[in-house]
Amino acid sequence: MMLNDHEAECELWGKQVLVAEASALELASKRIGSSFSGAVSTILASKGKVIVTGLGKSGHVGRKVAATLSSTGTSSMFLHPSEALHGDFGAIQSGDCLIAIAYGGETHEVLEVARFARRVGVPIIALTGRGDSSLGTLAHHLLDASVVKEADPLNLAPTSSSTVAMALGDALAVALMRARGFTPQDFASLHPGGSLGRRLSLVRDHMFSGASLPKVGIHADFHRVLECVTQDNVGIVAVVDDQDYLIGAISDGDLRRALLRLDASALLCNAGQLMSPKPKTIGDKSLAIDAVAMMNQYSISRLFVLSEDQPGRLSGLVRLQDLLAAKIL
């Protein structure tokens, strides 16, 4: 059989699957109600972790649900039900929640995990297509993952049903994110690796601070200012008061312009006379990618970083070249 002979049919088959699964998701969204909000409230109130269990395709869905919960601020783990029956029940502790996934609601191993959870007082959230099943009966909160039919022509392969179950897991994770006020900074702290982590890193992760931060007092003389401007080839120095609150900035360009304008008299000027007031700044809890955007907007290559906990107080200096070297873009 040549694929070319069925090319048009293949395209149609693919579209039919996506339409079928989209329809199943739309129906599932209309069934979300008090049981869903109850499940979210139960997880928020728990002092432990969320344990997700499932077998077969439901197990694969469960692994993804657990991973999504963990990456969005809800401590979670996947527990293989067969392993649980052979010693891993110890992972389930008082204060935890259990999300049990089984479309038919009668998977023996999953039921045993749910029964154990019941015995130790752990609330159960069931993702199942049959609310009247054994799992549905055991559950404290029932999330209806039923579908009219699967997307395959035999109505046998877990397609629409696994998509709905995974989407319900995503819905729980996102609702929990919103309820907790989960921020991009929180997300960044959980994703330090890869391009996503770099894009979500904070300005304070890349700034000069402490002894390496070039700064002078308002009465510093020309020689001291020049010394700090050329320190580590930074090309700029902050002018601060005696409590490190930013007053202004002096760049190497400011020094050149002062010399051209005042000639040798510039050498007698202090930092307060040489500085440019109100330099561009950014908060230390801002995203590094926002610093890049700001520097591009104003055609500058350095930004002073101010403390967001102590507004106006100097925390550091961030340079465009360092952010580009860190592959923020």
C-alpha positions as CSV (number, residue, x, y, z in Angstrom):
1,M,0.0,0.0,0.0
2,M,1.4,3.4,-1.1
3,L,0.7,6.4,1.2
4,N,0.1,8.6,-1.9
5,D,-2.9,6.4,-2.6
6,H,-4.5,7.5,0.7
7,E,-3.0,11.0,1.1
8,A,-6.3,12.8,1.1
9,E,-7.9,10.2,3.4
10,C,-5.0,10.5,5.9
11,E,-5.5,14.2,6.1
12,L,-9.2,13.7,6.7
13,W,-8.5,11.0,9.4
14,G,-6.2,13.4,11.2
15,K,-8.7,16.2,11.2
16,Q,-11.4,13.9,12.4
17,V,-9.3,12.9,15.4
18,L,-8.7,16.5,16.4
19,V,-12.3,17.4,15.9
20,A,-13.4,14.4,18.0
21,E,-11.0,15.2,20.9
22,A,-11.9,18.9,20.8
23,S,-15.5,18.0,21.0
24,A,-14.8,15.8,24.0
25,L,-12.9,18.6,25.7
26,E,-15.8,21.0,25.1
27,L,-18.3,18.6,26.7
28,A,-15.9,18.1,29.7
29,S,-15.6,21.8,30.2
30,K,-19.4,22.1,30.6
31,R,-19.4,19.4,33.3
32,I,-16.9,21.3,35.6
33,G,-18.7,22.3,38.8
34,S,-18.6,22.1,42.5
35,S,-16.7,18.8,42.6
36,F,-13.9,20.5,40.7
37,S,-13.8,23.6,43.0
38,G,-14.0,21.2,46.0
39,A,-10.9,19.3,44.6
40,V,-9.0,22.5,44.3
41,S,-9.9,23.6,47.8
42,T,-8.9,20.2,49.2
43,I,-5.5,20.4,47.6
44,L,-5.0,24.0,48.8
45,A,-5.9,23.0,52.4
46,S,-3.6,20.0,52.4
47,K,-0.3,20.3,54.3
48,G,1.4,17.5,52.3
49,K,1.9,16.6,48.7
50,V,-0.4,15.5,45.9
51,I,0.1,11.8,44.9
52,V,-1.1,10.9,41.4
53,T,-1.7,7.2,40.5
54,G,-2.9,5.4,37.4
55,L,-2.0,2.3,35.4
56,G,-1.4,1.8,31.6
57,K,-2.3,4.9,29.6
58,S,-3.9,6.4,32.7
59,G,-0.4,6.0,34.3
60,H,1.2,8.0,31.5
61,V,-1.4,10.7,32.0
62,G,-0.8,10.6,35.7
63,R,2.9,11.1,35.3
64,K,2.2,14.2,33.2
65,V,-0.3,15.5,35.7
66,A,2.1,15.1,38.5
67,A,4.9,16.8,36.5
68,T,2.6,19.8,35.7
69,L,1.5,20.2,39.3
70,S,5.1,20.1,40.5
71,S,6.3,22.7,37.9
72,T,3.5,25.1,38.8
73,G,4.0,25.2,42.6
74,T,2.1,22.2,43.9
75,S,4.3,19.5,45.4
76,S,3.4,16.3,43.7
77,M,4.7,12.8,42.8
78,F,3.6,9.9,40.7
79,L,3.0,6.6,42.5
80,H,2.9,3.5,40.3
81,P,0.0,1.4,41.7
82,S,1.8,-1.9,41.3
83,E,4.8,-0.7,43.1
84,A,2.6,0.7,45.8
85,L,1.2,-2.8,46.4
86,H,4.7,-4.1,47.0
87,G,6.0,-1.6,49.6
88,D,5.5,1.9,48.3
89,F,2.3,2.6,50.3
90,G,4.7,4.4,52.7
91,A,4.8,7.3,50.2
92,I,1.2,8.1,51.2
93,Q,1.3,10.2,54.4
94,S,-1.3,12.0,56.5
95,G,-1.8,15.4,55.0
96,D,-1.4,14.3,51.4
97,C,-4.1,14.2,48.7
98,L,-4.5,11.4,46.1
99,I,-5.5,11.9,42.5
100,A,-6.5,8.5,41.1
101,I,-7.0,8.1,37.4
102,A,-8.8,5.1,35.9
103,Y,-11.3,5.6,33.0
104,G,-13.4,2.5,33.9
105,G,-12.9,3.0,37.6
106,E,-12.3,-0.7,38.3
107,T,-8.5,-1.1,37.9
108,H,-7.6,-3.4,40.8
109,E,-4.2,-1.8,41.6
110,V,-5.6,1.7,41.5
111,L,-8.5,0.7,43.8
112,E,-6.1,-0.8,46.3
113,V,-4.2,2.5,46.4
114,A,-7.4,4.4,46.9
115,R,-8.6,2.1,49.7
116,F,-5.3,2.5,51.5
117,A,-5.6,6.3,51.2
118,R,-9.1,6.1,52.7
119,R,-7.8,4.1,55.6
120,V,-5.1,6.6,56.5
121,G,-7.5,9.6,56.0
122,V,-6.1,10.9,52.7
123,P,-8.7,12.6,50.5
124,I,-9.2,11.1,47.1
125,I,-9.8,13.0,43.8
126,A,-11.0,10.6,41.1
127,L,-10.6,11.2,37.4
128,T,-12.8,8.6,35.8
129,G,-15.3,8.1,33.1
130,R,-17.7,6.2,35.3
131,G,-19.0,8.0,38.4
132,D,-20.8,4.9,39.6
133,S,-17.7,2.7,39.5
134,S,-15.8,1.5,42.6
135,L,-13.3,4.3,42.3
136,G,-16.1,6.9,42.0
137,T,-17.7,5.5,45.1
138,L,-14.4,5.8,47.1
139,A,-13.7,9.3,45.9
140,H,-14.3,12.5,48.0
141,H,-14.3,14.5,44.7
142,L,-15.2,13.1,41.4
143,L,-14.0,14.7,38.1
144,D,-16.0,13.4,35.2
145,A,-13.6,12.4,32.4
146,S,-16.2,10.5,30.4
147,V,-16.4,10.7,26.6
148,V,-19.1,9.8,24.1
149,K,-16.6,7.8,22.1
150,E,-12.9,7.4,21.5
151,A,-11.3,9.1,18.4
152,D,-10.2,5.8,16.8
153,P,-12.5,4.0,14.4
154,L,-12.8,1.0,16.7
155,N,-13.7,3.0,19.7
156,L,-11.1,1.1,21.7
157,A,-7.8,3.1,22.0
158,P,-7.6,5.6,24.8
159,T,-7.6,8.8,22.7
160,S,-10.3,11.2,23.6
161,S,-10.5,9.8,27.1
162,S,-6.8,10.2,27.8
163,T,-6.9,13.8,26.3
164,V,-9.8,14.7,28.6
165,A,-8.1,13.2,31.7
166,M,-4.9,15.1,30.9
167,A,-6.8,18.3,30.3
168,L,-8.6,18.0,33.7
169,G,-5.2,17.6,35.3
170,D,-4.0,20.8,33.6
171,A,-7.2,22.5,34.7
172,L,-6.5,21.6,38.3
173,A,-2.9,22.8,38.0
174,V,-3.8,26.1,36.5
175,A,-6.6,26.7,39.0
176,L,-4.2,26.1,41.8
177,M,-1.7,28.5,40.2
178,R,-4.3,31.2,40.1
179,A,-5.5,30.5,43.6
180,R,-2.0,30.7,45.0
181,G,-1.1,33.8,43.0
182,F,1.8,31.9,41.3
183,T,4.1,34.5,39.6
184,P,6.5,34.3,36.6
185,Q,9.3,34.6,39.2
186,D,7.9,31.6,41.0
187,F,7.9,29.7,37.7
188,A,11.4,30.8,37.0
189,S,12.7,29.4,40.3
190,L,11.3,26.0,39.4
191,H,12.7,26.1,35.8
192,P,16.3,27.2,36.2
193,G,17.6,25.0,33.3
194,G,17.2,25.5,29.6
195,S,16.0,28.4,27.5
196,L,12.8,28.8,29.5
197,G,14.7,29.1,32.8
198,R,17.1,31.6,31.3
199,R,14.3,33.7,29.9
200,L,12.6,33.7,33.3
201,S,15.7,34.4,35.3
202,L,15.7,37.6,37.4
203,V,17.8,40.7,37.0
204,R,19.4,40.1,40.4
205,D,20.8,36.8,39.1
206,H,23.0,38.7,36.6
207,M,23.9,42.0,38.2
208,F,27.1,43.4,39.7
209,S,26.7,43.8,43.4
210,G,28.7,44.2,46.6
211,A,32.3,45.2,46.2
212,S,32.2,44.9,42.4
213,L,29.4,47.5,42.1
214,P,30.9,50.8,41.0
215,K,29.5,53.6,43.2
216,V,30.7,56.9,44.7
217,G,29.4,59.5,47.1
218,I,28.1,62.9,45.8
219,H,31.3,64.7,47.0
220,A,33.8,62.2,45.3
221,D,36.4,64.1,43.2
222,F,37.1,63.7,39.5
223,H,40.0,61.2,40.0
224,R,37.9,58.9,42.2
225,V,35.0,59.0,39.7
226,L,37.3,58.2,36.8
227,E,38.8,55.3,38.8
228,C,35.4,53.8,39.4
229,V,34.1,54.4,35.8
230,T,37.1,52.4,34.4
231,Q,36.8,49.7,37.1
232,D,36.3,46.3,35.4
233,N,35.5,48.2,32.1
234,V,32.0,48.8,33.4
235,G,32.0,52.4,32.0
236,I,29.6,53.9,34.5
237,V,29.4,54.7,38.2
238,A,26.4,55.2,40.5
239,V,26.2,58.3,42.7
240,V,24.6,57.5,46.0
241,D,23.9,59.1,49.4
242,D,25.3,57.8,52.6
243,Q,22.6,55.1,52.8
244,D,23.1,53.8,49.2
245,Y,20.0,55.5,47.7
246,L,20.6,56.3,44.1
247,I,21.0,60.0,43.3
248,G,22.5,59.9,39.8
249,A,25.0,58.3,37.4
250,I,28.2,59.2,35.6
251,S,29.2,57.4,32.5
252,D,32.5,57.6,30.6
253,G,30.6,59.7,28.0
254,D,29.6,62.2,30.8
255,L,33.3,62.5,31.7
256,R,34.3,63.2,28.1
257,R,31.6,65.7,27.6
258,A,32.6,67.5,30.8
259,L,36.2,67.7,29.6
260,L,35.2,69.1,26.2
261,R,32.8,71.6,27.8
262,L,34.9,72.7,30.8
263,D,38.4,71.8,29.7
264,A,40.8,71.5,32.7
265,S,38.2,72.9,35.0
266,A,36.3,69.6,34.8
267,L,39.1,68.0,36.9
268,L,38.0,70.2,39.8
269,C,34.4,69.0,39.7
270,N,32.9,66.5,42.1
271,A,30.4,63.7,41.4
272,G,27.4,65.8,42.1
273,Q,28.5,68.3,39.4
274,L,29.4,65.6,36.9
275,M,26.4,63.3,37.3
276,S,23.3,62.8,35.2
277,P,20.3,62.7,37.5
278,K,17.5,60.1,37.3
279,P,19.3,57.4,35.3
280,K,17.3,54.5,33.9
281,T,16.7,51.8,36.5
282,I,15.0,48.4,37.0
283,G,13.8,46.5,40.0
284,D,15.9,43.6,41.3
285,K,12.9,41.2,41.1
286,S,12.2,42.1,37.4
287,L,12.8,39.5,34.7
288,A,16.2,39.7,33.0
289,I,14.4,39.6,29.6
290,D,12.6,42.8,30.6
291,A,15.9,44.4,31.3
292,V,17.1,43.5,27.8
293,A,13.9,45.0,26.3
294,M,14.3,48.2,28.3
295,M,18.0,48.6,27.2
296,N,17.0,48.1,23.6
297,Q,14.1,50.6,23.9
298,Y,16.4,53.3,25.3
299,S,19.5,52.3,23.2
300,I,21.6,51.9,26.4
301,S,23.8,49.0,27.5
302,R,23.6,49.3,31.3
303,L,20.9,49.6,33.9
304,F,21.2,50.3,37.6
305,V,19.2,47.8,39.7
306,L,17.1,49.1,42.6
307,S,15.8,47.1,45.6
308,E,12.1,46.5,45.4
309,D,12.0,45.9,49.2
310,Q,13.7,49.2,49.8
311,P,12.6,51.4,46.9
312,G,15.3,53.7,45.6
313,R,18.1,51.9,47.3
314,L,20.9,50.7,44.9
315,S,21.2,46.9,44.6
316,G,23.4,46.4,41.6
317,L,24.2,47.1,37.9
318,V,23.2,44.9,35.0
319,R,24.9,45.0,31.6
320,L,23.4,44.1,28.2
321,Q,26.6,42.1,27.2
322,D,26.3,39.9,30.3
323,L,22.6,39.2,29.6
324,L,23.4,38.3,26.0
325,A,26.3,36.1,27.1
326,A,23.8,34.3,29.4
327,K,21.6,33.6,26.4
328,I,18.6,35.4,27.8
329,L,17.3,36.0,24.3
